[in-house]
């Protein structure tokens, strides 16, 4: 049926396919772009629609035409790498090139993302049926309006009554198209909080179709020689323009601008009816809707570039003496919003395509900030001063909102794109915003009582202002961390520490402003949000990253009043108190657990403590987190977060080389808990992955206890249960478990060799795994550690095998290294022989 064809890719009524399949990209704001796989691969087919020839056709025919066009289009082919999009992160990927890869460079994801995206779309049967009913109702409404439109287009415009009917029908289409967005926002929290998320096919198709009906009515009204008054004609042009800001489509801005050009050609220069600044604002709003559907192949540049072009045009016209087209605060704000969303769309594409060239982003970002810091700030100051001179005059609440939103957009841009300058852009912009709020808070509050505003509209604008202020602080707090990720990391520990201290100062400033504000103005000075808390926690966690640990940085660390990971832990406790009974996204717990997992890389932290002090702390925090989860006070917006938390603990246990049986038993007990949690949740959370098993096997092999080999075998069998195929690191852990049993005497090294033999067979069969140098070293060490089975001939045989493999393949995985030579020399020198023959053979080999 028509509904199925209309919603082929969004059968759950307006839900983006990515969310439905949990391919969610975290981004820094509720207005940023979540780029889809087809967008990221420059495939515009999901949103580029052809213009229908029969404007009066019903919705089903319109959808059929679009679907047929899509099937015949080469652009509709799925990108080759789109399957890899699921679960992708815009931060650095895991480095799996080393034996122990779990130094999660991407444990800190993109900041400020709206929480619980999956839960927002876990509708349940009732909510889903409600959305489907809405879907069906909108299709029926579309068809009814189409039928009326078809009759109107077949009827000539002969008198004023016909004209009024056409204008009324255009208004009805405007109301219908705008209702698609407003109603889906009321039905979906996700859509309301992520208004620039790429639209569903249903939303794009039905709104675009409605907008084209409006343009068809405009052409019918103007093209039949009807005698219209200028006022009526201008009204028709405005109705045709007003529909496009409600259409998510790559051509929305262009189509709106095209109508404005017709309007300008007809009435440009007419002082009574010429286009005003408001007309250009409408075009900018339409360009904003183009951002999430923008296809890079579009001619004429991106929406952001076009928006700056509109601003430049008006500035030039105003400077030439046209006072009626003077850019105002709202126009600057709309321009900045379009540029911001274009930049973040570009950034998402570049990151997923692994493109390091940021020059275009930096250039466009600088143009945005110039517009904000120089042009808009100057215009805002001029307006404020002129209003103050007029007794009782003040800016409207909407104007204040536009100004504050512009600073939020500027801060988000400066925090995400490396724009190199002498000053710290985010600090400068935040200071200006704070000054604007502090000096004008009374006027902003008084503007709420504007007679033209309904109470509901005022409340909505106040909520938006509060979100903009909250977002501004989050951007400023996280800017250093985000920008450091663009180049890999901070240069050293001092840079990371300086960033954390600076972020702490901003956080405390936000708290102070909130505590000092009156109840009337607390929407201008909000308390720290979950996003701001997490941003600061991440800044402190970053300081203990392994790569920053040097003798010099450890000296600095030892002199700190409070260690960074303890700072993060204290902030987490403060956050729990502030949240009270409100649920907390578990990602903030994952950040702190990750930081505790790093402390064994810092001698300044652990040298006066037992090795297990960190293990005790991290085990306790994980247990507390999962207890909160079971009681509903913690949720996980990304189910992988739970696995990452457990892996952070497993990683710490694997680093405690003197842990022995205690560390092994801790890991096995923890794995049992993880397995139980996974079973309880029916596989939704705590799914062990390849890192989980490799870290547990490493801890087991480090223990050296008699039971370690059998424990390792049990873990490898568990891998099959969870659908994880053993890789080189897992076989290595198993071989090492056998080679270290008893430490001083390996009872049967032949078991270690049998595992190596199994890997060699798989390598010869399909090259799925490789018998690496590390495996040969572990196997040789097993023979060298056995009193009864040490065999010089066997050791030499194993060494020869590997040398032959390396000569045949020239593969670095088979290249003999110092560990192998050490194992061979050690094994030979320990072998039983007469007259020190083994020792002489070892020296000769060396």
Residue, then its C-alpha position, 0 to 999 in steps of 0.5 A: x500500500x501507499x504507506x509501505x511504499x512511502x515509508x520503505x526505509x522508515x517503517x516505524x514512522x519518521x524514524x531514521x534508518x540509522x536509529x532503527x538499526x542502532x547505527x547512531x553517530x554521537x555529535x556535539x549538540x541537539x542541532x548538529x548533523x547526524x550524517x547517514x551512510x549514504x550522505x557520508x558516501x556522497x550518495x544523495x539518492x535518499x533525498x533528491x527527488x524529481x519534480x512531478x509533472x502532474x501537480x494534482x496527483x495523489x500521494x500514492x502516485x507521487x511516491x510511486x514516481x519517486x520509487x520508480x525513479x530511484x530504482x532506475x538511478x545509478x545513485x541508488x546503489x548502496x555504497x561499498x563500505x556502508x556496511x562498516x558504518x554500524x557502530x562507527x565512532x568519530x574518534x580514533x578507532x581501536x588500535x588492534x595492531x598490538x598484543x594488548x590493544x585495549x588502550x581505548x583512545x576512543x573511550x571519550x566519545x563526541x561531547x554533548x550528544x543527546x542521551x539515550x537515543x536507542x531508548x527514545x526509539x524503543x516505542x513499544x507496540x502502543x507508541x508504534x501504532x500511534x505513529x503509524x496512525x499518524x502516518x496514515x492520517x497525514x497520507x490521507x490529508x495529503x491526498x485530500x489536499x491534492x484532490x482539491x488542488x487538482x480541481x483548482x489547477x483545472x479551473x481558470x482564475x476568473x475573479x477575486x473569489x477564485x484568487x482567494x480560493x487559491x491563496x487559501x489553498x496555498x495557506x492550507x498546504x503551508x499549514x499541512x507541511x509545517x505540521x509534519x515537523x511540529x507533530x513528529x516533534x510532539x510524537x518523538x523526543x529524539x526528533x524534537x531534540x535533534x531537529x537537524x537529523x537527516x529526515x526520514x524518506x516519508x518526511x522528505x517526500x511528503x513535505x517536498x511534495x506539498x511545497x511543490x503543490x504550493x509552487x504549482x498554485x503560485x504559477x497557476x495564479x500568476x500565469x493565467x493573466x489574472x488581474x491581481x493587486x500588488x498586495x495579493x501578488x506579494x502575499x502569494x509570493x510570500x506563501x510560496x516562500x514560507x513553505x520551504x523552511x519546513x521541508x527537509x531537502x537538499x534543494x529547500x534553500x535553492x527553491x525558496x531563493x528562486x521564488x524570492x528572485x521572481x518576487x524581487x524581479x517583479x517588485x524590486x524598487x517598489x518602496x511599498x512591496x519590495x522584498x524586506x529583510x524578513x524575506x531573506x530570513x525565510x531563505x536562510x531558514x530554508x537553507x538550514x533545512x537543506x543542511x542535513x539533506x545536502x548532497x556535495x554534488x549540488x551546484x552552487x556550493x553548500x547551504x552554509x556558503x549560500x547563506x554567507x552569500x546572502x549575508x554578503x549581498x545584504x551587507x553590500x546593498x546596505x553599504x550602498x545606501x539601501x537602509x531597508x535591507x540592513x542586516x539585523x541580529x536575527x539575520x546574522x543568527x540564521x546565517x550562523x546557524x546554517x554555516x554551523x550545521x554545514x560545517x558539522x556535516x562536512x566534519x562528519x563526512x571527513x571523519x568517516x572518510x578518514x580525510x585529514x584535510x580540514x582546510x575547507x572547514x577552517x576557512x568557512x569556520x573563520x567566516x562564521x566567527x568573523x560574522x559573529x564577532x565583528x558584524x553581529x556583535x556590532x549590530x547587537x550593540x547598536x540595537x541595544x543602545x538605540x533601544x535604551x535611548x527610546x524610553x521603554x524600548x527593548x529587544x523582543x524575546x525572539x531577538x534575544x534568543x537569536x543573539x544567544x543562539x548565535x554565540x552557542x553556534x559560534x562556540x560549537x564551531x570553535x570547539x569542533x574545528x581547529x581554527x588557529x588564532x592567537x587568542x583562545x576563541x572559546x574563552x573569548x566567545x564565552x566571556x562575551x556571552x556571559x557579559x551579554x547575559x549579565x548586563x541584559x538579564x533584566x531586559x531579557x526577563x521583561x521581554x517575556x511579557x511581550x503582548x504579541x507572545x503567547x505564554x506557550x511561545x514564550x516558554x518555548x523560547x525560554x527553554x531554547x535560550x536555556x539549552x543554548x546557554x547550557x550548550x555554550x558552556x559544554x562547548x567551552x568545557x570540551x573544546x580543548x579535548x575535542x580539538x586535541x583529538x583532531x590531531x591525535x592527543x595533547x602534546x604532553x601531560x602539561x597541556x592535558x592538565x592545563x586544559x582540565x584546570x581551565x575547564x574546571x574554572x569554566x565549570x565553577x563559573x557556571x555554578x556560581x552564576x547559577x547560584x547567584x541568579x534570581x528565580x526569574x532569570x535562572x533560565x539564563x544562568x542554568x545549573x551544570x547539565x549532565x553534558x557539562x559534568x561529563x565534559x569536565x570528567x573527561x578532561x580530568x580523565x584524559x590527564x592519566x592517559x598512558x602516553x603522557x606518563x614520563x619521568x617528568x610528568x610523574x614528578x608533576x603528578x606526585x605534587x598535585x593536591x588531588x590526582x586527576x582520576x580522583x577529581x573525576x571520581x569526586x565530580x561523579x559523586x557530585x553529579x549523582x547528588x545533583x541528579x537525585x532520582x533522575x536517571x544517569x547515562x552510564x557513559x560518565x561511569x565508563x569514563x571514570x572506570x577507564x581512568x582508574x584502569x590507567x593508574x598502573x601506568x603512573x608510578x607516581x600514583x601506585x608506588x606507595x600503594x599495593x597493586x590491588x588498591x586500583x583493582x579494589x577501587x575499579x571493582x567497587x565502582x563497576x559493581x556500584x554502576x551495575x547496581x544503579x543500572x539494575x535499580x533503574x537509576x542508570x541507563x546506557x544510551x550505547x549498549x557497547x558502553x557496558x562491555x567497555x567498562x568491563x574491559x577496562x577492569x579486565x585490562x587493569x587486572x591483566x597489567x598486575x603481573x604480580x597478581x598471581x591467582x588473586x588477579x586471575x580469580x578476580x577476572x574470572x569472577x567478573x566474567x561470570x557476572x558479565x555473562x550473567x548480566x548478558x544472559x539476563x538482558x537477553x544479549x542487549x548489554x555486557x556482550x563479551x568481545x574479542x578484547x574481553x577474551x584476550x585480556x582475560x587470557x592474558x591475566x590467566x597466563x600471567x598467574x602461573x598457577x597449576x589450574x591456569x591452563x584449564x581455566x584458559x581452555x574454558x575461556x576459549x570454549x566460551x568464545x564459541x558460545x558468544x560467537x567470537x572467533x579466536x584470533x592470534x592473541x587468544x591462541x597466544x594467551x592459551x599457549x602462554x598459559x601452558x608455558x607458564x604453568x608452575x612457572x618453575x616446571x612446565x609439566x607438559x610443553x607438548x600441549x603448548x606445541x599442539x595448540x601451535x600446531x592447530x594454528x599452523x593447520x588453520x594458516x595452511x588451510x585458509x590463512x585465517x590466523x597466523x602462527x606468529x613469532x610470539x606463539x613460537x617464543x611461548x612454545x619454546x619457553x614451555x620446553x625451556x621451562x620443563x625439567x622432563x621434556x626440554x629438548x634441544x632438537x625440538x627447540x631448534x626444530x621450532x626455530x627453524x620452522x619460523x625462520x623458513x616461514x619468514x624466508x618464504x613470506x617475508x611477513x613481519x609477523x614471522x620475523x624472529x625477534x629478541x624474545x624468540x632468541x632469548x627463549x631459544x638460548x634459555x631453553x638450550x642452556x637449561x637442557x640436560x647434557x654431558x660436559x656442558x654441551x648444551x651451554x656451549x651450543x647455546x653460546x654458539x647459537x647466540 
